[in-house]
């Protein structure tokens, strides 16, 4: 795989993380660049690891993991999205509504895993091609880090426009990504 194909693949794989991070950034109260970079790093590292895992699995037992990866991704994203929607719809005192929303490490990891399972499936496919999996995984991880960081900062500007509905929108985006992954793997989306 040449450099341009690797970059296209890398940025294509980062789009789910970008959309999720926009929603997350919108639900936070004015996230700083440091928080955006932290989110980007978490998403990027996980997105770089999953194609390596997929590649290893592809060498061993591709038909078994590919039968379930889309259901795992859908479930994770649906649960996280539903949680964000419920939190966004709760009647909160004004002071609490403007405070920093939950953005814990494990919530970010779960979101990153949910959005990166398609990269694991790509890794399975790459096991059958003549590619340098380390270079490809690093490119995917770097692209995801960049796009997730940009997404959080973009969400920072969208969030004040949406008010309390930002968290609801973020949850809807996560659920939408989950449904997209599921429908794509079931053959309903090209």
C-alpha positions in Angstrom: 0.0 0.0 0.0 1.5 3.4 -1.0 1.7 6.5 1.1 -1.4 8.2 -0.4 -3.5 5.0 0.1 -2.3 4.8 3.7 -3.2 8.4 4.4 -6.6 8.0 2.9 -7.2 4.9 5.0 -5.9 6.7 8.1 -8.1 9.7 7.8 -11.1 7.6 6.8 -10.7 5.5 10.0 -10.5 8.7 12.1 -13.9 10.0 11.0 -15.9 8.1 13.7 -13.6 9.5 16.4 -13.9 13.0 14.9 -17.7 12.9 15.0 -17.7 11.5 18.6 -15.2 14.1 19.8 -17.3 17.0 18.3 -20.2 15.7 20.4 -18.0 15.3 23.4 -16.5 18.7 23.0 -20.0 20.2 22.6 -21.1 18.6 25.9 -18.2 19.9 27.9 -18.1 23.4 29.3 -15.4 25.2 27.3 -12.8 22.4 27.1 -9.2 23.6 27.0 -6.6 22.6 24.4 -4.9 20.4 27.0 -8.2 18.4 27.4 -8.6 18.2 23.7 -5.1 16.9 23.3 -5.6 14.3 26.1 -8.8 13.1 24.3 -6.9 13.0 21.0 -4.1 11.0 22.5 -6.5 8.4 24.1 -8.4 8.0 20.8 -5.2 7.9 18.7 -3.5 5.3 20.9 -6.5 3.0 20.9 -7.1 3.6 17.2 -3.4 2.6 16.5 -3.6 -0.5 18.7 -6.9 -1.9 17.3 -5.6 -2.6 13.7 -2.6 -4.3 15.2 -4.9 -6.5 17.2 -7.1 -7.1 14.1 -4.0 -7.9 12.1 -2.9 -10.5 14.6 -6.4 -12.0 14.8 -6.6 -12.0 11.0 -3.5 -14.2 10.9 -5.2 -16.6 13.3 -9.0 -16.6 13.1 -10.5 -13.8 11.0 -13.9 -15.3 10.5 -14.7 -15.5 14.2 -14.0 -11.9 15.2 -15.6 -10.3 12.1 -18.8 -12.1 13.0 -19.1 -10.1 16.2 -17.1 -6.8 16.1 -19.9 -4.7 14.7 -22.3 -5.9 17.5 -19.7 -5.0 20.2 -19.1 -1.5 18.7 -22.8 -0.9 18.4 -23.5 -1.9 22.0 -20.7 0.2 23.4 -21.7 3.3 21.4 -25.4 2.8 22.1 -24.9 2.5 25.9 -22.5 5.5 26.0 -24.8 7.6 23.7 -27.9 6.7 25.8 -26.1 7.7 28.9 -25.2 11.1 27.4 -28.8 11.6 26.3 -30.2 10.8 29.7 -27.7 13.1 31.4 -28.5 15.9 28.9 -32.2 15.6 29.5 -32.0 15.7 33.3 -33.2 18.9 34.9 -30.1 20.3 36.4 -29.7 23.5 38.4 -28.2 26.3 36.2 -24.9 26.2 38.1 -24.4 22.5 37.6 -25.5 22.7 34.0 -22.6 25.1 33.2 -20.0 23.1 35.1 -17.6 20.6 33.5 -19.5 17.4 32.5 -18.1 13.9 33.1 -15.1 13.4 30.8 -13.4 10.6 32.8 -10.6 8.5 31.4 -12.6 5.3 31.3 -15.5 7.0 29.5 -13.1 8.2 26.9 -11.5 4.8 26.6 -14.9 3.1 26.1 -15.9 5.7 23.5 -12.5 5.2 21.7 -12.9 1.5 21.7 -16.4 1.7 20.3 -15.3 4.0 17.5 -12.2 2.0 16.7 -13.5 -1.5 16.3 -13.9 -0.9 12.6 -10.1 -0.3 12.6 -9.7 -3.8 14.1 -11.7 -5.2 11.2 -9.5 -3.3 8.8 -6.5 -4.8 10.5 -8.0 -8.3 9.9 -8.2 -7.4 6.2 -4.7 -6.0 6.1 -3.3 -9.4 7.4 -4.0 -10.7 3.9 -2.2 -7.9 2.1 1.5 -7.0 1.8 1.5 -4.0 4.1 3.7 -2.7 6.8 1.2 -3.0 9.6 3.2 -0.8 12.0 3.4 2.1 9.6 -0.3 1.8 8.8 -1.3 1.5 12.5 0.8 4.6 13.3 -0.7 6.6 10.5 -4.2 5.6 11.7 -3.3 6.6 15.3 -1.8 9.9 14.3 -4.7 10.9 12.0 -7.2 9.9 14.8 -5.3 11.9 17.4 -5.3 15.0 15.1 -9.0 14.7 14.2 -10.2 13.9 17.7 -8.3 16.9 19.1 -9.8 19.2 16.4 -13.2 17.7 17.1 -13.1 18.5 20.8 -12.0 22.1 20.0 -14.7 22.4 17.3 -17.2 21.1 19.8 -16.1 23.8 22.2 -17.6 26.4 19.9 -20.7 24.4 19.0 -21.5 23.6 22.7 -22.4 27.2 23.8 -24.7 27.5 20.8 -26.6 24.3 21.8 -26.7 24.9 25.5 -27.9 21.8 27.5 -28.8 20.1 24.2 -25.1 19.6 23.4 -24.9 16.5 25.5 -28.1 15.1 24.0 -26.6 15.8 20.5 -23.4 14.1 21.5 -25.3 11.0 22.6 -27.3 11.0 19.4 -24.1 11.2 17.4 -22.6 8.2 19.3 -25.7 6.1 18.7 -25.8 7.1 15.1 -22.2 6.0 14.6 -23.1 2.7 16.3 -26.1 2.2 14.0 -23.9 3.1 11.0 -21.3 0.5 11.9 -24.0 -2.1 12.5 -25.9 -1.4 9.3 -22.6 -1.3 7.3 -21.5 -4.7 8.6 -24.9 -6.2 8.0 -24.8 -5.1 4.4 -27.5 -2.4 4.4 -25.1 0.5 3.8 -22.6 0.3 0.8 
